Amino acid sequence: MSPSLRSLAMSVLALAACLVPVVRAVADEPTREFAIRNNRAILAGKEIDLWGLRCGNALLSDTVTERHINNLDNMVAHGINFLGLYIQGSNGGWPDLDAGLNGYRRDGRLKPEVARRLEWLVREADQRGMVVMVGLFSPRKDQDFYDEAAIKRAVQETGQFLVKQKLKNVFIDVMHEYNHAERIDQEIFREPEGEAKKAKLTAWFKAVAPDIEVGVCPTHKSDTADTYPGMEVRIIQKEAEIPSQGFVVNVETHKQDAYQNDGWFNDGHKASIFADCERYLKAPNAVMLFHSAYCQGITNFSGTAPHPEMGGYGTGPTDRGIRFYYEWVRDHVGRYEYPRHIKAAP
């Protein structure tokens, strides 16, 4: 073999070696199973507290998914044991609100590369005793489906994939911001008759994945309810009051930083965030996914989003980040070692 061919072969082997973590993340063993009992989160039969991070665009690319995986150990070291992501959408931030991934084809087929990333991330989370909320649809992409039959196919292909791959440490938000006034085209995602439509979406999923818990997120301040027949997870968003009944998940706390200046928070922003944290700390039946432009957007003004990493303290353009949230959870709840949070000795 000539030196040039030998060099090329070595380069190919090196590239293949880089791809091994993506491929080898697939395994045959079932993950721990998430369940709800007495309005509390259960994982593999043990009651756990959940403290989360909204990572809506975590499946955008192999690189972005790997960045999330590389930060999981730091998350649990700070007590964060719960991620939320979306297969379709989510908000791409700045400069392109529509830059988010669409993990489905127009006929509802789940794209293989997105399915692979999903399994990779879910299994890596499971190794650390974490739970993943898998969102199916977001308002900015629903118009890409041909029709309701395509939506049903997307719902059921996703459920079948999770069951076949034995991914159990998950629950489902079928549709984020159901009944959004401006961004939703498909009739099944809008009022009127929202209660029956949500029940239909849930029944489609449960027909193929009966053991995975399901909910639908209503748009805050819209005229659609946060309960419906067949609901198992009571999903809310933003400043919605915490209901006293049900296992409640706020999948999107109110974002305090701007996509055009992500990861920069003033004292008022942080005070609002800490007030949310205190509300959910005191609510035994409710958990939250902390939402920020820094973690959610794609590119943004920082040029490097989405950031699952905690970064800096968010005090200015050279200190962008959400480290203050990570440290609040660590200091008030404790680091996480399944199935417990462990607070440091005073």
C-alpha positions in Angstrom: 0.0 0.0 0.0 1.3 3.4 -0.9 2.0 6.0 1.8 -0.8 8.1 0.6 -3.3 5.2 0.6 -2.1 4.1 4.0 -2.6 7.7 5.3 -6.1 7.7 3.9 -6.9 4.4 5.5 -5.7 5.5 8.9 -7.8 8.7 8.6 -10.9 6.6 7.8 -10.2 4.3 10.8 -9.8 7.3 13.0 -13.1 8.8 11.9 -14.8 5.4 12.4 -13.4 5.4 16.0 -15.0 8.8 16.6 -18.4 7.5 15.6 -18.3 4.4 17.8 -19.8 6.2 20.9 -22.9 7.0 18.8 -23.3 3.5 17.6 -22.4 1.7 20.8 -24.9 3.7 22.8 -27.6 1.3 21.5 -28.1 -1.7 23.8 -30.6 -4.4 24.4 -31.1 -3.9 28.1 -34.3 -2.1 29.2 -33.8 1.2 31.0 -35.3 1.9 34.4 -39.0 2.4 34.2 -40.7 5.7 35.0 -44.1 5.6 36.6 -46.4 7.9 38.7 -47.7 6.8 42.1 -49.7 9.0 44.5 -48.8 12.0 42.4 -45.1 11.4 42.7 -42.4 10.4 40.3 -41.2 6.7 40.5 -38.2 5.3 38.8 -37.5 1.6 38.9 -39.9 1.3 41.9 -38.3 4.0 43.9 -39.7 7.5 44.6 -37.5 10.3 43.4 -37.5 14.1 43.2 -37.0 15.6 39.8 -35.2 18.8 39.0 -35.0 19.6 35.3 -33.6 21.5 32.4 -35.6 22.2 29.2 -33.3 21.1 26.4 -35.9 21.4 23.5 -33.3 21.2 20.7 -31.1 18.5 22.2 -31.6 16.2 19.1 -30.6 18.8 16.6 -27.5 17.0 15.5 -25.0 14.4 16.7 -22.8 17.2 17.9 -25.5 18.9 19.9 -26.7 15.6 21.4 -23.2 14.7 22.3 -22.7 18.0 24.1 -25.8 17.2 26.2 -24.4 13.7 27.0 -21.0 15.1 27.9 -22.7 17.4 30.5 -24.9 14.8 32.2 -22.4 14.0 34.9 -22.1 17.7 35.8 -25.9 17.9 35.8 -26.4 15.1 38.4 -23.5 16.5 40.4 -25.6 19.6 40.8 -28.9 17.7 41.4 -30.4 18.0 37.9 -31.8 14.6 37.0 -34.5 15.5 34.4 -34.4 16.6 30.8 -37.1 17.8 28.4 -36.6 17.5 24.6 -38.7 17.6 21.5 -38.6 15.5 18.3 -40.5 18.2 16.3 -39.5 21.8 16.9 -38.8 23.5 19.2 -38.4 27.3 19.1 -35.1 28.0 17.4 -34.5 31.3 19.0 -32.4 34.0 17.2 -31.8 34.6 14.3 -34.3 32.0 13.1 -37.3 31.0 15.1 -37.9 28.1 12.8 -34.4 26.6 13.0 -35.5 23.8 15.2 -35.4 20.2 14.1 -38.3 18.3 12.5 -37.7 14.7 13.4 -40.6 13.4 11.3 -41.1 13.1 7.6 -44.3 14.6 6.1 -46.0 11.3 6.2 -45.2 10.8 9.9 -42.2 8.5 9.7 -39.7 9.0 12.4 -36.3 9.9 10.9 -33.8 7.2 11.6 -31.0 9.6 12.6 -33.3 11.3 15.1 -34.4 8.0 16.6 -30.7 7.1 17.0 -29.9 10.3 18.8 -33.0 9.9 21.0 -32.0 6.4 22.1 -28.4 7.5 22.7 -29.4 10.4 25.0 -32.1 8.4 26.8 -29.8 5.5 27.5 -27.0 7.8 28.7 -29.5 9.6 31.0 -30.6 6.2 32.3 -27.1 5.3 33.3 -27.2 8.2 35.7 -30.7 7.5 37.0 -32.3 10.4 35.1 -35.7 10.8 33.5 -36.4 12.3 30.0 -39.6 14.0 28.9 -39.9 13.2 25.2 -42.0 15.9 23.4 -43.5 14.8 20.1 -44.8 18.0 18.4 -44.3 21.7 18.6 -46.4 24.5 16.9 -43.8 25.7 14.5 -43.6 22.5 12.5 -47.0 20.9 12.6 -47.9 22.3 9.2 -45.3 20.0 7.7 -47.5 16.9 8.1 -49.7 15.9 5.2 -52.8 15.2 7.3 -54.2 13.7 10.5 -53.2 10.2 9.3 -49.6 11.4 9.2 -49.9 12.7 12.7 -51.2 9.4 13.9 -48.4 7.6 12.2 -45.8 9.9 13.9 -47.4 9.3 17.3 -47.5 5.5 16.9 -44.1 5.1 15.3 -42.5 7.0 18.2 -44.4 4.8 20.8 -43.4 1.7 18.9 -39.8 2.8 18.8 -39.6 3.5 22.5 -41.2 0.1 23.3 -39.1 -1.9 20.8 -35.8 -0.3 22.1 -37.0 -0.8 25.8 -36.7 2.9 26.6 -38.7 3.2 29.8 -37.2 6.1 31.7 -39.4 8.5 29.8 -42.9 10.1 29.6 -44.5 12.0 26.8 -45.7 15.5 26.0 -47.7 14.8 22.9 -48.2 18.4 21.8 -46.5 21.5 23.2 -48.6 24.6 23.5 -51.9 23.0 22.4 -54.2 25.6 20.9 -51.6 28.2 20.3 -53.4 31.2 18.7 -50.9 31.9 16.0 -48.6 29.0 15.3 -50.7 25.9 14.9 -52.2 24.7 11.6 -53.4 21.2 12.1 -57.0 21.0 13.4 -56.3 18.2 15.8 -54.0 20.5 17.8 -56.6 23.3 18.2 -59.9 24.0 19.9 -62.9 23.4 19.5 -63.4 20.0 21.0 -59.9 20.0 22.4 -60.8 17.5 25.2 -61.8 14.8 22.7 -58.8 15.6 20.4 -56.3 15.3 23.2 -57.9 12.1 24.3 -57.6 10.8 20.7 -53.9 11.7 20.5 -53.3 10.0 23.8 -55.2 6.9 22.9 -53.2 6.5 19.7 -50.0 6.5 21.7 -51.3 4.2 24.5 -52.5 1.7 21.9 -48.8 0.9 21.1 -47.1 2.0 24.3 -49.5 1.3 27.2 -46.9 1.6 29.9 -45.5 5.0 29.0 -47.2 8.0 30.7 -48.7 10.7 28.5 -49.9 14.3 28.8 -50.5 17.3 26.5 -49.3 20.9 27.3 -51.9 23.6 26.9 -50.8 27.1 25.8 -50.8 29.2 28.9 -53.7 31.6 29.2 -55.5 30.0 26.3 -59.0 28.6 26.6 -57.9 25.0 26.5 -57.8 22.9 29.7 -54.8 21.2 31.3 -56.8 18.0 32.0 -58.6 15.7 29.7 -59.8 12.0 29.7 -56.9 9.6 29.6 -54.3 12.2 30.8 -51.6 10.8 33.1 -49.2 13.7 33.3 -50.7 17.1 34.1 -48.6 19.4 32.0 -48.4 23.2 32.4 -46.1 26.0 31.2 -44.7 29.4 32.1 -46.5 31.2 35.0 -49.4 28.8 35.3 -50.5 28.2 38.9 -49.5 24.8 40.2 -52.6 22.6 40.5 -53.0 20.7 43.8 -54.1 17.5 42.0 -52.2 15.2 39.7 -48.5 14.8 38.9 -47.8 18.2 37.5 -44.9 19.1 35.2 -44.1 22.6 34.1 -42.3 21.9 30.9 -41.3 25.5 30.3 -40.8 27.9 33.1 -41.0 31.6 32.1 -37.8 32.4 30.1 -36.0 35.4 31.6 -33.1 35.9 29.1 -33.6 36.9 25.4 -32.6 34.8 22.4 -31.0 38.0 21.1 -28.8 38.2 24.2 -28.9 34.7 25.7 -27.3 33.8 29.0 -27.5 37.4 30.4 -29.7 37.9 33.4 -30.2 40.9 35.6 -31.1 40.7 39.3 -34.8 40.8 38.6 -34.6 38.0 36.2 -32.7 35.8 38.7 -35.2 36.7 41.5 -38.1 35.5 39.3 -36.2 32.3 38.6 -35.4 31.6 42.2 -39.1 32.3 43.1 -40.1 29.6 40.6 -37.6 27.2 42.2 -39.0 27.9 45.6 -42.6 27.3 44.4 -41.7 23.9 43.0 -39.6 23.0 46.0 -42.6 23.5 48.2 -45.0 21.6 45.9 -44.6 17.8 46.5 -46.7 16.9 43.4 -45.0 19.2 40.9 -41.7 19.4 39.1 -40.2 21.9 36.6 -38.0 22.1 33.6 -36.0 25.4 33.9 -36.2 27.2 30.6 -33.7 29.7 29.2 -32.7 31.1 25.8 -29.2 30.0 26.6 -30.1 26.3 26.7 -33.0 26.3 24.2 -32.1 28.5 21.2 -30.0 27.6 18.2 -27.0 29.9 17.6 -28.5 33.0 19.4 -26.4 36.1 19.9 -23.8 34.1 21.8 -23.2 32.2 18.5 -22.8 28.9 20.3 -26.2 27.8 21.6 -27.8 25.6 22.6 -25.9 25.3 25.8 -26.7 22.4 28.1 -23.4 23.4 29.9 -23.9 25.7 32.8 -21.5 28.4 31.6 -21.0 31.4 33.7 -23.3 33.3 36.2 -25.1 35.4 33.5 -23.8 38.7 34.7 -22.8 40.0 31.2 -21.6 39.3 27.7 -18.3 37.7 28.9 -20.1 35.7 31.7 -23.1 34.2 29.9 -24.6 31.2 31.5 -27.1 29.5 33.9 -24.6 28.4 36.6 -26.7 30.1 39.2 -29.6 27.6 38.5 -27.3 24.6 38.7 -25.9 25.9 42.0 -29.3 26.7 43.5 -30.4 23.1 42.9 -27.2 21.8 44.4 -27.4 24.0 47.4 -31.1 23.7 48.1 -31.8 20.1 46.9 -28.4 18.4 46.8 -26.4 16.4 44.3 -28.1 13.4 42.8 -27.2 9.8 43.2 -30.1 7.6 42.2 -32.5 7.5 43.9 -31.7 10.3 46.3 -30.6 13.9 46.3 -27.8 14.4 48.9 -27.2 17.8 50.5 -23.7 18.7 51.5 -23.1 19.0 55.2 -23.4 22.5 56.5 
